[in-house]
Structures are given as structure tokens and as C-alpha cells.
Amino acid sequence: MFKLFSALVLSLLIPLTAAAAQYSDGNGYTTIKTPVRTSDPSKVEVTEIFWYGCPHCFSLEPITQAWKKNLPSDVDFKFLPAVFGRSWLAHAKAFYVADLLNITDKIHTPLFNAIHIDKRNLSSEDALASFFANYGVSEDEFRKQFNSFAVNSRLSQADAKIRAYGARGVPGLIVNGKYLVTAATANGNENIYNVVDFLIEKERQN
């Protein structure tokens, strides 16, 4: 009986051990050399670095939204727009305009869709002002926020964080300021959040 019980326990542990050993630094994720402080130490912070114009970010978006629906109470999720090129700036500013106006949930996915499905050119202030008008934001209000100190300040903070993370492309997922997960390290967008879940559990145990 004891042998049977031991065999049963072992059969349950082996898959768990295999799953735990599935990812390691350099295999699934990379460890950030100097951890970046998170906003709430009581939670595990997950940050997605993205650009609205990125087709890979667009393909990750439905996966991100599906994952967020079951977000545990001890996990804090954030979006962080990157500016790795001149044409990225308007999109990053648009994200922070939406954030300041508390309409990110309304704007985020539709803006991706407008660019990648509808093929709209939304890379200028004028085009974005027109887009935001569809969501109840007047052109004057949009331009006021778009060129505000608050937006520019958040852009500077985002740039400093991304540099600290050592991220060089998008999309990238940062877990608790310590780990960077990309499609390359995770072997595809569809596996990114499997690695993120693994790292969340790793942080819970620390």
C-alpha cells in the first residue's frame, strides 16, 4: 500500500517538477540585471511594453485581454508605451491622454484595431484627435492633453523605466521589475503568458 501511495505521489510531482524546470534565466525569460522598483510591493507587478503600430503587439492584444480577465487580486497589470522611433511618439502620447481622461479601457483595443484592421493612418495629432472624438473627447480637450506637461512627464518616466528594464523591442512583459519575457524568449506570443504565470508564482514564493 505504501509503495502504491508513493508511486501515486511521485506521478503527481513529476509533472509539476517538469513544469517548474521548464523555464529558467535565458530559457523563457531573461533576468534584469538591476531590479526596478514597482509601485506596490504588496503585489506582483506585470507590465506590458508595447507600441500601437507594432503588428506583434496587435497579435498579442487579444491574448493579453483574455489573460487579464482572470487577473488574481495580488497581481497588478500595467501598459507601458515605448518610443523606440520617431513615429512611435504620437501613439505613446495618445495612450497617456486616454489614461489621464480615464478612457484607456475604451480606447486601447479599438486603437489597435483601427490601425491594423481598418488600416487607418493614426500617426499624427490631427488624426488621433479625430479618432478620440468618436469616444466623447473634444478636439480642444485632446490637444490640450496631448501637449500637456503631464503627458510629457509620463513619457519621460516611461522612457527611464524601459531603459532600466533593458528592453530593446516590443512587445515585452516585465514581471515584478525583475524579469523580461518576449516572444523570442518564450518561443512565441502564445506562450508569453505561460512564462509570466510561472514568474508570478516564482515571485509569490520569494
C-alpha positions in Angstrom: 0.0 0.0 0.0 2.8 2.4 0.9 4.6 1.7 -2.4 1.3 2.4 -4.3 0.8 5.6 -2.4 4.5 6.7 -3.0 4.1 5.9 -6.7 0.9 8.0 -6.9 2.6 10.9 -5.1 5.6 10.7 -7.4 3.4 10.6 -10.5 1.7 13.8 -9.4 5.0 15.5 -8.5 6.9 14.7 -11.7 4.7 16.9 -14.0 4.8 19.7 -11.5 8.6 19.5 -11.2 8.9 19.3 -15.0 6.8 22.4 -15.4 8.8 24.2 -12.8 12.0 23.3 -14.6 10.6 24.3 -17.9 11.7 27.9 -17.7 15.0 29.4 -16.4 17.1 32.5 -17.0 17.7 32.5 -20.7 15.0 29.9 -21.4 11.6 31.6 -21.3 12.8 34.8 -19.8 15.8 36.9 -19.0 16.7 38.3 -15.6 17.0 42.1 -15.4 20.5 43.0 -14.0 19.3 45.6 -11.6 15.7 45.1 -10.4 13.4 48.1 -11.0 11.2 49.2 -8.1 7.5 48.5 -8.5 4.7 50.8 -7.5 3.1 48.4 -4.9 5.5 46.0 -3.2 2.5 44.0 -1.8 1.6 42.9 -5.3 3.3 41.2 -8.2 3.5 43.8 -11.0 3.2 42.8 -14.7 4.0 45.5 -17.2 3.5 45.1 -21.0 5.8 47.3 -23.1 4.1 48.0 -26.4 3.5 50.2 -29.5 0.2 50.6 -31.2 1.8 50.4 -34.6 3.5 47.0 -33.8 1.9 44.0 -35.6 3.3 41.7 -32.9 1.7 43.8 -30.1 -1.5 43.7 -32.1 -1.5 39.9 -32.3 -0.7 39.7 -28.5 -3.6 42.1 -27.6 -6.4 39.5 -27.5 -4.2 37.2 -25.6 -3.4 39.9 -23.1 -7.1 40.8 -22.7 -8.1 37.2 -22.2 -5.4 36.8 -19.6 -6.4 40.0 -17.8 -9.9 38.7 -17.3 -8.7 36.2 -14.7 -6.2 38.6 -13.1 -5.5 37.5 -9.5 -6.0 40.1 -6.7 -2.3 40.0 -5.9 -1.2 40.9 -9.4 -1.1 44.5 -10.7 -1.1 44.8 -14.5 0.1 47.9 -16.4 0.6 49.0 -20.0 3.8 51.0 -20.8 4.1 52.6 -24.3 7.6 52.6 -25.8 9.1 55.2 -28.0 11.9 53.4 -29.9 11.3 55.5 -33.0 10.1 59.0 -34.0 6.8 57.6 -35.4 6.1 56.0 -32.0 5.8 59.2 -30.1 2.3 60.2 -31.1 0.9 56.8 -30.2 2.6 56.9 -26.8 1.2 60.3 -26.1 -2.3 59.1 -27.2 -2.1 56.3 -24.6 -1.3 58.8 -21.8 -4.1 61.2 -23.0 -6.5 58.2 -22.6 -5.0 57.4 -19.3 -5.4 60.9 -18.0 -9.0 61.0 -19.2 -9.8 57.6 -17.7 -10.8 56.1 -21.0 -8.0 53.6 -21.6 -10.4 50.6 -21.5 -12.5 52.3 -24.2 -9.6 53.4 -26.5 -6.9 50.7 -26.1 -8.1 47.8 -28.2 -10.1 50.0 -30.7 -6.9 52.0 -31.5 -5.1 48.8 -32.2 -7.9 47.6 -34.5 -8.2 51.0 -36.3 -4.5 50.8 -37.2 -4.2 47.1 -38.1 -7.6 46.1 -39.3 -9.0 49.3 -40.7 -5.6 50.4 -41.9 -6.1 53.9 -40.7 -3.1 56.2 -40.5 -3.3 57.5 -36.9 0.3 58.7 -36.5 -0.4 62.4 -36.3 -2.0 64.7 -33.7 -4.8 65.6 -36.1 -5.7 62.0 -36.9 -5.7 61.0 -33.3 -7.8 64.0 -32.3 -10.4 62.8 -34.8 -10.2 59.3 -33.5 -10.7 60.3 -29.9 -13.7 62.4 -30.9 -15.5 59.2 -31.5 -15.2 58.5 -27.8 -16.5 61.7 -26.5 -13.3 63.7 -26.3 -13.4 67.1 -27.9 -10.6 68.1 -30.2 -9.7 71.0 -27.9 -9.5 68.7 -24.9 -7.5 66.2 -26.8 -4.9 68.7 -28.0 -4.7 70.3 -24.5 -3.8 66.9 -23.0 -1.7 65.7 -25.9 0.7 68.7 -25.5 0.4 68.9 -21.7 3.2 68.8 -19.1 1.5 65.7 -17.5 1.8 63.7 -20.7 5.4 64.7 -21.4 6.3 63.9 -17.8 4.8 60.4 -18.1 6.7 59.9 -21.4 10.0 60.7 -19.6 9.2 58.4 -16.8 8.2 55.6 -19.2 11.5 56.0 -21.2 13.5 55.9 -18.0 11.8 52.7 -16.9 12.2 51.0 -20.3 15.9 51.8 -20.3 16.2 50.4 -16.8 14.5 47.2 -17.9 17.0 46.9 -20.7 14.1 46.3 -23.2 15.0 46.9 -26.8 11.8 45.9 -28.6 8.1 45.2 -28.3 6.1 43.5 -27.1 7.9 42.8 -23.8 6.4 41.7 -20.5 8.2 42.8 -17.3 7.4 40.7 -14.2 7.9 42.5 -10.9 10.7 44.6 -12.2 12.9 41.6 -12.3 12.3 39.6 -15.4 11.8 40.3 -19.1 9.6 38.0 -21.3 9.5 38.4 -25.1 8.1 36.3 -27.9 11.7 35.3 -28.6 12.5 34.1 -25.1 9.1 32.5 -24.7 9.1 30.8 -28.1 6.1 32.7 -29.4 3.4 35.2 -28.4 1.0 32.3 -27.5 3.4 31.1 -24.8 4.3 34.5 -23.3 1.7 34.4 -20.5 2.6 30.8 -19.6 6.1 32.2 -18.7 4.5 35.2 -17.0 2.4 32.9 -14.8 5.4 30.9 -14.0 7.3 34.0 -12.9 4.3 35.3 -10.9 4.3 32.1 -8.9 8.1 32.3 -8.5 7.7 35.8 -7.0 4.9 34.7 -4.7 7.3 32.2 -3.2 10.1 34.7 -2.6 
